[in-house]
Amino acid sequence: MIKRLFIVLCFSIPLFGMAQDMTKHYKIYDVKKQKIVTVDDIVTDLATANVLFFGEEHNDSIGHYLEATLFKKIAVAYPGKAALTMEMFHTDVQPVINEYLNGFISEKNFIKEARAWNNYKDYRPMIETAKANKLDVIGGNGAARYSNAVTRGGLEVLNQLPEGSKQFIAPLPIDTATGRYLEKFIETLGGHSMGGMKVYQTQNFWDATMSWSIAKYAKANKDKKIFQVNGRFHSDEKLGTLAKLKKYAPKLKVLNISSFSADDFNNPDWKKYEKLGDYVIVTDPSLKRTF
């Protein structure tokens, strides 16, 4: 019991410790309205949308605080209608996620058997909000064994998977995005070789599986407000996962947030960032951590 309490406290301290006067450590800009807004304004805007993307930097403590705050406020504003879809869990561990949310298994087993990321403490508040409010959490990403197969053999290797395995990935064939998304990917790698495009195809596999997971859930739950959390490269400029979602479910109304620590935090150049999303959040770089 004491050991379990210690674990819970360790997971809780990062957010609770930062909860005092957090507003001075982030700024939210509404690109359409061209003005600074609040978290509550985003929650209100969700009334006319189906999906809200939160594009995070995985090591940004303020970003994690904000996504947890947003999801909690969405759960309150739209009782029983909020749902969480995540890059951080894979489609094949959905039964484990459901078992934990319904109280059948321990948190220790959940973390281990759902293959939670090493920084699970950053996502725990959202999972616990979902559990407390009986809300769905969807593991949206393709399992590492499949992405590794694509990196080695390209997207065509997915055609060789057993039929039982294909239920965990986006419908085949998966297209490889061209244009701006490819350009950004090459820029990120610094122009280094991508192994015959296979690494980029892996990126497209992740995007397709996440967007398919969202679309499939939205089709079965038309009244839900879906909060999608992923690394911001997957959704910045409405590319990647967001672009593929538009192909799977063109009628969904989608909003997206790009959140990141910025060196110009004290005086942000919003014009420089406005193409990134519907909302741009810059966070205090002094609170960003290194894994």
VMD Tcl script that draws the C-alpha trace (Angstrom):
set ca {
  {0.00 0.00 0.00}
  {2.78 2.44 0.92}
  {4.66 1.58 -2.27}
  {1.53 2.19 -4.38}
  {0.91 5.54 -2.66}
  {4.51 6.54 -3.39}
  {4.05 5.70 -7.09}
  {0.84 7.72 -7.30}
  {2.48 10.72 -5.66}
  {5.47 10.54 -8.00}
  {3.16 10.60 -11.01}
  {1.13 13.48 -9.57}
  {3.89 15.84 -8.39}
  {4.95 17.25 -11.81}
  {1.51 18.67 -12.58}
  {0.42 19.56 -9.06}
  {3.74 21.25 -8.43}
  {3.29 23.45 -11.49}
  {-0.39 24.20 -10.97}
  {0.17 27.54 -9.23}
  {-0.16 30.54 -11.59}
  {0.66 28.55 -14.69}
  {-0.80 31.18 -17.02}
  {2.46 33.15 -16.93}
  {4.27 30.19 -18.51}
  {2.21 29.92 -21.72}
  {0.44 32.07 -24.31}
  {-2.38 30.90 -26.58}
  {-2.97 32.61 -29.91}
  {-6.11 32.16 -32.00}
  {-4.91 32.40 -35.60}
  {-8.35 33.17 -37.08}
  {-9.23 35.83 -34.50}
  {-5.62 37.06 -34.39}
  {-5.63 37.53 -30.65}
  {-4.55 35.93 -27.40}
  {-7.21 33.58 -26.01}
  {-7.66 31.23 -23.07}
  {-7.99 27.49 -22.64}
  {-11.70 28.04 -21.98}
  {-12.06 29.76 -25.37}
  {-10.74 26.64 -27.11}
  {-13.17 24.45 -25.16}
  {-16.03 26.73 -26.24}
  {-14.94 26.59 -29.89}
  {-15.07 22.79 -29.75}
  {-18.88 23.05 -29.63}
  {-18.87 23.37 -33.41}
  {-16.14 20.79 -34.06}
  {-15.72 17.03 -33.77}
  {-11.99 16.62 -33.22}
  {-9.37 18.75 -31.49}
  {-5.73 17.90 -32.17}
  {-3.13 18.79 -29.57}
  {0.29 18.73 -31.23}
  {2.81 18.54 -28.42}
  {6.54 18.46 -27.91}
  {7.05 15.25 -25.95}
  {9.43 16.85 -23.45}
  {7.50 20.08 -22.82}
  {6.20 20.08 -19.25}
  {3.91 23.06 -19.82}
  {2.46 21.43 -22.92}
  {1.62 18.33 -20.88}
  {0.03 20.49 -18.21}
  {-2.11 22.22 -20.85}
  {-3.30 19.07 -22.58}
  {-4.31 17.58 -19.23}
  {-6.11 20.82 -18.34}
  {-7.85 20.95 -21.71}
  {-9.08 17.38 -21.55}
  {-10.41 17.87 -18.04}
  {-12.27 21.01 -19.10}
  {-13.65 19.26 -22.19}
  {-14.91 16.44 -19.97}
  {-16.73 19.00 -17.80}
  {-18.09 21.10 -20.68}
  {-19.32 18.09 -22.67}
  {-20.26 15.54 -19.98}
  {-20.20 11.96 -21.23}
  {-19.25 13.10 -24.72}
  {-15.49 13.54 -24.42}
  {-13.06 10.93 -25.71}
  {-9.29 10.72 -25.85}
  {-7.29 9.30 -28.76}
  {-3.53 9.03 -28.41}
  {-0.33 8.47 -30.32}
  {1.19 7.14 -27.10}
  {-0.72 3.83 -27.09}
  {-1.05 1.26 -29.84}
  {-4.16 -0.22 -31.38}
  {-3.33 -3.76 -30.26}
  {-3.37 -2.85 -26.55}
  {-6.94 -1.52 -26.62}
  {-8.23 -4.40 -24.46}
  {-5.63 -3.54 -21.81}
  {-6.65 0.14 -21.88}
  {-10.31 -0.83 -21.49}
  {-9.53 -3.21 -18.64}
  {-7.73 -0.48 -16.71}
  {-10.40 2.16 -17.32}
  {-13.01 -0.26 -16.02}
  {-11.00 -1.11 -12.91}
  {-10.25 -4.74 -13.76}
  {-6.45 -4.48 -13.64}
  {-3.93 -2.56 -11.58}
  {-2.10 0.52 -12.78}
  {1.16 -1.41 -12.57}
  {-0.14 -4.04 -14.97}
  {-1.66 -1.40 -17.21}
  {1.63 0.49 -17.56}
  {3.53 -2.70 -18.31}
  {1.10 -4.51 -20.58}
  {-0.12 -1.45 -22.47}
  {3.55 -0.65 -23.17}
  {3.22 2.88 -21.78}
  {5.90 5.38 -22.77}
  {8.71 6.03 -20.32}
  {7.25 9.46 -19.56}
  {3.81 8.03 -18.80}
  {3.57 10.38 -15.80}
  {2.97 13.18 -18.31}
  {-0.09 11.43 -19.77}
  {-1.39 9.85 -16.57}
  {-3.61 12.83 -15.61}
  {-5.60 12.46 -18.85}
  {-5.98 8.72 -18.38}
  {-7.14 9.23 -14.80}
  {-9.62 11.91 -15.92}
  {-11.03 9.44 -18.42}
  {-11.20 6.69 -15.82}
  {-12.92 8.90 -13.24}
  {-15.50 10.10 -15.77}
  {-15.98 6.77 -17.59}
  {-14.71 8.18 -20.87}
  {-13.19 6.25 -23.75}
  {-9.45 6.25 -24.42}
  {-8.35 4.96 -27.80}
  {-4.85 3.72 -28.52}
  {-4.42 5.05 -32.01}
  {-0.91 4.26 -33.17}
  {0.52 1.29 -35.04}
  {2.57 -1.09 -32.91}
  {6.36 -0.84 -33.06}
  {6.69 -4.29 -34.61}
  {4.74 -3.08 -37.65}
  {6.54 0.25 -37.94}
  {9.88 -1.56 -37.68}
  {8.77 -3.88 -40.48}
  {7.94 -0.87 -42.66}
  {11.30 0.76 -41.89}
  {13.03 -2.44 -43.04}
  {10.87 -3.39 -45.98}
  {8.67 -0.43 -46.93}
  {4.89 -0.10 -46.81}
  {4.40 -3.03 -49.16}
  {5.51 -5.41 -46.38}
  {2.19 -4.75 -44.65}
  {0.41 -6.65 -47.42}
  {2.15 -9.80 -46.22}
  {0.80 -9.59 -42.67}
  {-1.66 -12.26 -41.53}
  {-5.27 -11.11 -41.82}
  {-5.59 -11.12 -38.03}
  {-2.79 -8.59 -37.78}
  {-4.28 -6.22 -40.33}
  {-7.12 -5.38 -37.96}
  {-4.62 -3.29 -35.98}
  {-3.46 -1.07 -38.85}
  {-5.01 1.34 -41.32}
  {-6.62 -0.15 -44.43}
  {-4.17 -0.96 -47.19}
  {-2.73 0.45 -49.32}
  {-1.31 3.36 -47.32}
  {-0.20 6.27 -49.46}
  {3.08 8.13 -49.06}
  {2.40 11.85 -48.79}
  {4.25 14.18 -51.14}
  {4.63 17.95 -51.18}
  {5.08 20.07 -48.07}
  {4.98 17.17 -45.58}
  {7.82 15.40 -47.37}
  {9.79 18.65 -47.55}
  {9.40 19.18 -43.80}
  {10.49 15.62 -43.11}
  {13.65 15.99 -45.18}
  {14.39 19.33 -43.48}
  {14.01 17.68 -40.07}
  {16.48 14.95 -41.00}
  {18.92 17.57 -42.26}
  {18.98 16.12 -45.74}
  {20.38 12.76 -44.62}
  {19.54 9.55 -46.48}
  {16.18 8.08 -45.57}
  {17.00 4.52 -46.57}
  {15.10 4.60 -49.85}
  {12.21 6.54 -48.28}
  {11.41 3.71 -45.86}
  {11.77 5.89 -42.77}
  {9.35 8.36 -44.31}
  {6.99 5.54 -45.16}
  {7.05 4.58 -41.48}
  {5.98 8.13 -40.64}
  {3.11 7.78 -43.09}
  {2.17 4.44 -41.52}
  {1.89 6.10 -38.10}
  {-0.17 8.95 -39.57}
  {-2.52 6.61 -41.40}
  {-3.11 4.33 -38.43}
  {-3.75 7.22 -36.04}
  {-6.15 8.95 -38.43}
  {-7.94 5.67 -39.20}
  {-8.35 5.06 -35.46}
  {-9.91 8.49 -35.01}
  {-12.18 8.10 -38.04}
  {-13.34 4.65 -36.98}
  {-14.16 5.83 -33.47}
  {-15.90 8.98 -34.72}
  {-18.08 6.95 -37.09}
  {-19.25 4.73 -34.23}
  {-19.64 7.66 -31.80}
  {-21.04 10.58 -33.75}
  {-21.81 12.76 -30.74}
  {-18.33 12.59 -29.17}
  {-15.81 15.41 -28.83}
  {-12.52 13.71 -29.63}
  {-9.26 15.03 -28.17}
  {-6.31 13.69 -30.15}
  {-2.84 13.97 -28.60}
  {0.26 13.48 -30.76}
  {3.68 14.90 -31.45}
  {3.18 18.17 -33.27}
  {5.02 17.12 -36.42}
  {2.06 14.77 -37.07}
  {-0.43 17.65 -37.25}
  {1.37 20.98 -37.75}
  {0.17 22.89 -40.81}
  {-2.76 20.43 -40.88}
  {-0.52 17.85 -42.54}
  {0.34 14.27 -41.61}
  {-2.26 12.61 -39.40}
  {-4.68 15.49 -39.77}
  {-4.47 15.45 -43.57}
  {-5.03 11.70 -43.68}
  {-8.01 12.04 -41.33}
  {-9.59 14.40 -43.86}
  {-9.36 11.60 -46.43}
  {-10.87 8.96 -44.14}
  {-13.59 11.23 -42.74}
  {-13.96 14.41 -44.84}
  {-17.09 15.56 -43.03}
  {-15.47 15.79 -39.61}
  {-14.86 19.33 -38.35}
  {-11.30 19.43 -37.09}
  {-9.39 22.02 -35.06}
  {-5.71 21.80 -34.24}
  {-3.27 23.17 -31.72}
  {0.47 23.46 -32.18}
  {2.19 23.72 -28.81}
  {5.93 24.20 -28.27}
  {8.50 26.04 -26.22}
  {9.69 29.17 -27.99}
  {12.78 31.32 -27.59}
  {10.67 34.39 -28.34}
  {8.22 33.47 -25.56}
  {8.33 36.94 -24.01}
  {7.37 38.61 -27.28}
  {6.18 35.97 -29.77}
  {6.22 36.61 -33.49}
  {2.75 35.20 -34.16}
  {3.01 35.89 -37.88}
  {5.87 33.40 -38.03}
  {3.75 30.69 -36.43}
  {0.28 31.25 -37.88}
  {0.46 28.47 -40.50}
  {1.01 25.83 -37.83}
  {-2.57 25.49 -36.63}
  {-5.87 27.04 -35.60}
  {-4.29 27.79 -32.24}
  {-0.63 28.29 -31.47}
  {0.62 27.82 -27.93}
  {4.09 29.00 -27.00}
  {5.48 27.88 -23.66}
  {8.22 29.04 -21.35}
  {11.46 27.41 -22.60}
  {12.97 27.54 -19.12}
  {10.55 24.80 -18.04}
  {11.25 22.45 -20.92}
  {13.14 19.37 -19.83}
  {15.49 16.90 -21.46}
  {14.68 13.18 -21.23}
}
mol new
graphics top color blue
foreach p $ca { graphics top sphere $p radius 0.5 }
foreach p [lrange $ca 0 end-1] q [lrange $ca 1 end] { graphics top cylinder $p $q radius 0.2 }
display resetview
